[in-house]
């Protein structure tokens, strides 16, 4: 991923954040409460080629505490002695700031009630009707964070997106038809936004909550216009993805950067981004509650294999671009299993990745292959946990509930269960509200500097030329039976 903006590299791993000061080789370690807030950053967090570093880092964690002054603002106190040595290997990516909270200071700062606070929820989006499927898929595959082409071939992005969306639309329509003719994601996200607004009011914070979908209505641009119209004075951006990935949260935030950079209003608006929140106690316990309840539906709960199925990403995102998604997913599952063990639940568990597309290598193991292997090993009871999804949509309702359930029963698994997505679970929504309140004191303004390299990409003459030649290539693929067949087999 080639991201825009600039920032200071830091590593997020195991609940600790380490911020580099300018270009100094020294690291300024900040203690982070493992279940409170994984990372809150100021807006320009992605830097050009920021995900490309693969330098292993050995980290020593140092305790660092904060306190609140009389005005309710957070201040930093002195470092204490090292509390724990952690020899961790991870990948760095960019952020300007990283902030930590202690339980004793988790309260709303004075003066926040006088602000016009906005909360922007980010999500993927989905087609409302079968007619929307093909244009939705075009928007998806036209995103350079979804299909990452070399710079030399980026003029092919939109023609290829058009071709791929046309090829995949018939199969995708079948899936959406099976779940009622469209995605429920917009309705569920709107319900979550309403529930979050109420939860914030119960915590004495009045805020407007907006929904921004990346690939369908309401588009990110629509939400941005509403925020500006309402004259919001402080904004918290909250992706509805527990774990960060450059293809989900990163793509939406990158789009927001490009919009905000061109608007003086947003350049001067204090903004906080909650980049990921998979470690939060409320989230972990909410999932554990649903899992515990689902286990009770089996005749022999202690024999059930717990199967975490997460959305996959191409392997190159992790190995070449430094995407932290895999590390965060594995740590998230470890935290969930620790919580279950504290409740006396010690079932075996496994993790696999679903929803791969195309001929490239994706994160392994693959969900469908693992299901078959488990059946061959004699597993009779399986409970699937859609760990990367907080809302029901096609990947839970059709891919898991229909395709994978059918595959499991064919593979010899006799008892099937699936943990529902968190949706509007009260404990989950309350924890998101806490995350918003915690983020507010660290909102800061963004840079209004333009990225000239991106401006060059939208030159109308160059754009027309690129689209012309890209369309010719797509037309050749359509006319050549052999090329078309090979291409179709690689994307479906």
N, C-alpha and C positions, 0 to 999 in steps of 0.2 A: 504494500500500500504506500502510495506516495501522498503524504498528507500535507496540508497547508498550514501555515502559521509557524510560530516559534515558541520555544519553551525551555524548561529545565528538565533534564532527564531524571527520572526516578524509577525505582523498582518497587512493585507492589507484590508482596508474597507473604503468605501466612499471617496476615493481619498487621504487618509492619510496613511502614513506608520510609524510604530513604531518599532524601532530596540532595542533589548535588548543588553546591553553591557556585554559580557562574561556571567558569571552566576549571575550577579547582579540583584536584584529584581527591580531595577529602570529601567524605560523605557526612551529612548532618542527619543522624538517625533520629526519628521521631517515634515515640511509643504510641501504638494504636490499640485501643481496646478491641479485642478480637471480635466481639459481637456487637459493637456499637456503630462504627462507621468505617467502611473499608477505604474509601478515598473520596475526598471532596477537592475539586480543583478549580482554579479560575479558568476562564473560558479558553484562551488560546493554548490548548494543551497538546496539539499535534504538530510536530515539526516535520519538515521535508526529509523523507527517508528515515523518519524516526523509528519505524518498526524494523529496521534492518540490522540493528546491533545484536550480535549473538555472543557477546563477551560474558563469560561466567563471572559471577561476583560472589565473594565470600564476605558475609556480613556479620558484624557484631552488633547486637541490639543493645541500645542504651535507654534507660528509663528517662522519660521526658514528660513533665507535668505542665498543665495549664491551669490558670485560675481566672476568675472573673473580677473585673474592677468594679468600682461603685456604679458606673454607668451601664454595667451589664455586659461589657465587651470582654472578650477573652484575651488574656495576656500570657506570655510565656515566662516560666520561671527557670531556674538553673537546672542543668543536667545533674542527674545522680550517677552513681557508679553503675557499670554494666550489670544488667540483671540476668542476662542469659546469652549464651553464645549459640548462634544459629548458623550452621554452615550450609547455606542455601545456594542453589544454582538457579538462575532465572534470567529472563530477558528484560532489558530496560526499554521503556517507552517514555513519552514526554508529557510533562505537566509543569505548570508554573508553581503550584502550591500543593501541599498535602497537609491536612490538618487532623488532629486527633482530639478525642474527648475523654474525659474521665467521668465516671458515673456521677460524681458529686456536683458537676457543673452542667448537667444535662437539663437546662431550663431555658426558656425563651428570653433573650436579652431585652432589656428595657428599650423602648423606642421603636421596636419592630411593629407594634400595633399601629403606629402612625404612618407606616409605609403602605403603599398599595402593592401588595405581594402577589406575584404570579407563580404558579407551578406549571411547568410544561412537561407532560407525559409523552414519551417517545415510544412508538411501536411500529411494527412492520406494515400493518394494513392488510386488507384482503378484499377480493371482489365481492360486491354486494349481490350481484346476480350472475348468471352464467354468461350473459352478454359482456360482462366486465372482465372475464377471465383473461382473454388475449391481451387487452391493453394493460391490465395489471402485470402480466408476465413480461410485457415489453418494458415497463418501468423498472421491473426488478432486474432484468438482464442488461438494461442500459446503464446500470450503476457500475462504475469502474471498480467499486469495492466488492462487487459480486463476481464479475468476470474481469479479471486483471490481465489486460493485454500489455505487451511491451510498448514502450513509448512510440516506437516507429509505426505500430499498427493500431494506434488508438482511434484513428479515423474510421476504423471498422466497427467501433463499439455499437453505434445505433443500427447500422444495417444488419449486423450479426444478431443484435437483440430482436430485431424485427423477424428475422428468419427463425431463430430459436423459439420465440413466442408463438409463431404460427405452427411450428412442429409440435410443441408441447401442449398447446391449447386443448386439442381434443381429449387427450388423456386426463388433463387437469379438470376439464369440465365434468368428466365422469366422476371424479373424486368429489367435486363440490356438489354435484347433483345428488350423490349418496348421502350428503349431510344436510340436505334441505334446499339446495340451489344457490348457495352463497356462503360466504364466511361470516361467522358470528362475532368476529374479532372487534369490529367497530362498536357493536352494541355492548359487548362485555367491557371494552375499554372505557366507554362512556359511563357505564355503571361504576367502574372502579374510580373514575375521576369524581363522580358525584359522591361516592362513599368517602374518598379522601378529603374532599372539601368539608364534609360533615365532621370527620375525625379531627381535622385541623381546628374547626370551630370549637369542638369540645375541649381542645387543648389551648383555647383562647387565642387562636390565630385565624383571622379572617383572610382568606386568599381566594383568588380566582384560579381555577384549575382548567388548563387547556389540554387538548389532545392533538398531537401531530403524528400523522402516519407517514411513513417514508415512501410508500409506493401506491397508495390509493387515498381516497377521501376519508377524513379531512386532511389534505396535504399539509406538509410542514409550512409552506408559504401561507396557507390560510390561517393557521394558528398564529403565525408571526404577525399578520395583519391585525388580528383580534387583540393581541398583546399590546401593540402600538396604539390601537384605537382606545383601549381601556387605560392608557397612560400608566402602565405598571412602572413602579419605581425600584423594584427589586425582584429578581427572577431566579428561581431554582429549576434546573433542568434535571429531570428524573427519568432515565430510560427504564422501560419495563422489562429489561433483561437483567437478571441477577448477576450474570457473569459478563465481563466485557469482552467483546470481539470487534475487530476492525470491520467486520462485515455486518454487524448489527448496530450496537451503540455507536461505534466509530463512524459508520457511514452517515447516520443521522446527525451526529455532532459536526462532522465535516461539512455537511450541507448547511447547517446553521451558521457555521463560521463564514461560509461564502456569502450568506445573506446578510449577516450582521456587519460584515466588514464594509459593506456598501452603504450602510445606513447610520447616520450620525446619532440617531436616537439610541440604537442598540450599542453603538460604540461607547456611549457614556452611561449605559445601564449596568448597574452592579449585578453580576451573574455568578451563580455557583452551579457546578455540575457534579452530580453524584454519579461517578463513572461506573461503579459496581457496588453491589450490596449483598453479595452471596454469603458474607460472614455474619450478618446481623442476627442477633439472638432471636428477634421476633420472627424473622423469616425461617430460620432453622427449626424453631419450635413449632411453627405453623405447619411446615411440611411433615415434621415428625408426628404431629397430632393426626393428620390425615392418613399417614401411613399406618399408624397404630390402629386407627378405626377400621381401615380396609383389611388389615391382617385378621381382625376378629371375625371377618366374614368367611374365613377358611375353616374347615373342620379341624385341621391340624396346623395352627398358625406357626408352630415352631419348625415345621418342615418346609415352609415356603421360601423359595429363592427370591430375594429382592433384586429386581432388574431395573437399574437406572438407565433410561434411554434419553440421551441428550441430542440436540440438533448438531449435526456435523459441520465441519468447515474443511476446506481443502488443506492437505498437509503442508503445502507450501506457505500458507498463512502463518503457521506456527514455526516452521523450521527456517523460513527465509525472511518473513516479515515481522517476526517477534511477537505474534499475537499471544497474549497471556491466557486465552480462553481455556486451553487444555489444563494448564496448571491450576487455574481458578476452579474449574469443574472438579478436578480430583480432590482439591482441598475442601470444596463445598460438600462433596459426598462423605469425606472423612468426618466433617463436623456433624453431618446428619446422623451418621452411624454412631458417633460418640454420644449424641443425644439419645438415640434409641437404646444404646447399651446402659445409659444411666437410668433407663426405665425398665431394665431387665429384658430387653429384646436383643438377641445376639444372633439373628439369622445370617446365613451366608448372603453375600451380595456381589453384584458385578456391574460393570459400566460398559455401555456400547453407544455408538453414534449412528443416528438415522438420517434419512433425507438426502443422501448423496445424489449428485447429478453430474452426468458427463463422464469422460474418460480419464480425468485426472485422479490422482490418489487423494483420498480423504482420510481424516482421522480414523484410526482403527482402535478396537474391533468394530465391525459393522453390526448393527442391531439384528438384521435378518439372519446373518450367518451365525451369530451367537445363539439365537433362539433355536436354530436347527441343532447346533452342537449340544445345547443343554438337554434337548429332547433325546439325543443319542446317548447322553450320559445317564439317562434315567431320571432326570428331574420331572416330577409330576405336578408340582404346584409352583406357579410363577406369578409374581405381583410386579407390574410395571409401574415405574415412577417417572413421569415426564419432567425431569428435574430442571430443564432449561426453559420451561414454559410456565407462565403464570396465568395464562388465559387459554380456554378451549378454542381450538381452531382446527384446520384440516389435518395437521400433523398429529393431533391427538385423537380427533373424532373419526378420521378415516384411516390414516396410516397405521396408527397403533390399534385402535378399537376394532378395525375391520381386517386390514391386511396382515398385521402381525399376529392378531388373535387367531386368524385362520391358519397361518403358518405354524403357530405353536401347537394348535390342536392336531394338525397334520403330522407334526414332528414327535408326537407321543406325549405332549404335556396335556394333562387331564383337567387341571383346575387353574383357571385364569382369573386374574383380578387386575384392575388398573386404578391407581390413585388419581383422583380428580385434580385438575389444576387449582391453584389457590383462589383465583377469581376475586371475590369480595369477602373472603374470610376475614372476620373482624380483627383477629389478632394480627394478621398480615397487613391489613390496611392501617391499623393503629401504628404498627412499626414503621411503615412508609411515612406516616405523618411525623413521627419522631425524627426520621432521617431528614425530612424537609426542614424542620425546626433547627436541627443541629447544623444544617448547611447554611442557613441564613447569615450568621455573623461573618462568614468568610466570602461573601459575594464581593466581586471586584470588577472594575470596568475592563473592557476589552480594547485591543488596539484597532485603530481604524485604518492602519496601513494596508494598502492594496498589494496584492500579489500580481506583479506584472506578467509573470509567466502564465498565470491563469487567464489574465486579460487577453493575452495573445491568442489563447486557444479559442476565444469566442469571436475572433475577427470574422466578419460576415463572408468575405471573399474566400478565405481559407476554409471556412466551415462548408461553404457551398461546394468547393472543389473536393473536399474530403468525402462529403456525402455522395457526390456524383460517382467517384471511383468506388466507394464502398458499396453503393447500390449496384454498380456493374458487376462487382464480384459476387454479391448475393444473387443477382440474376443468372450469372453463369452457373452457380451452384444449383439453382432451381432447374436450369435447362439440361444439365449434365446428369443423366440417371445414376451413373456410378458415383460421382462426387456427392450427389444429393443423398444417395443411399448410405454412403459411408458417414456423411455428416449427421444424418438423421439417427443412425445407430449410436453415434457417440454422444448425443444430447438427450436421448429419450431413455 
